[in-house]
């Protein structure tokens, strides 16, 4: 069965570690919250998992999962809203990995895109420029792109940040539907209560692994305090790592 295995994984920038010595397995169909304070390395970890960042040391083994089987939702500030593209075309980008950049959109693809837009409640917004969308509409659109991509592994970086309660609830329902379909979902979260309520498994990160397992056992007061202290104590001037061959 497809799974994601992290082996003594170290990730960083210009050889300075942002996540180090991470070890563990994400099993097929898991629903995992990745929780940690600001600066804990959650976004760095996701960039490594999606292949945008090469490990400084250790390895990521994607057993049974190729690059076309990974869908990634970055944080909204990473999206260039001034780019002249419609909501429809942005959702259609979810098909690029399977069709190729110049593969074109076939007849059945239009149905896939329309169904993805409907799944997030944005039917009728197809020709809207993305720069005119509200924060909540923007996030719905990015979720629609994930729906169109139809991936086995889904990585969500702060998917519920800065959006209204109704949008959060509806997008969370979509995440839970993916889980019921046995897709593997990892979501970086700041909201500890949301992780406790909706995510059966949690990885608590503070540049290093604090705890990983059932959410009720991981998100304890002691572990959360430990994570905060570890991030506060991290030395930004630490010696650079050797680059893995």
Secondary structure, 3 states (H helix, E strand, C coil): CCEEEEEEEEEEECCEEEEEEEEEEECCCCEEEEECCCCCCHHHHHHHHHCCCCCCEEEEEEECCCHHHEEEECCHHHCCCCCCCEHHHHHHHHHHHHHCCCCCCCHHHHHHHHHHHHHCCCCCCCCCEHHHCCHHHHHHHHHHHHHHHCCCEEEEECCCCCCCHHHHHHHHHHHHHHHHCCCEEEEEECCHHHHHHHCCEEEEECCCEEEEEEHHHHCCHHHHHHHHHHHHHCCCCCCCCCCCC
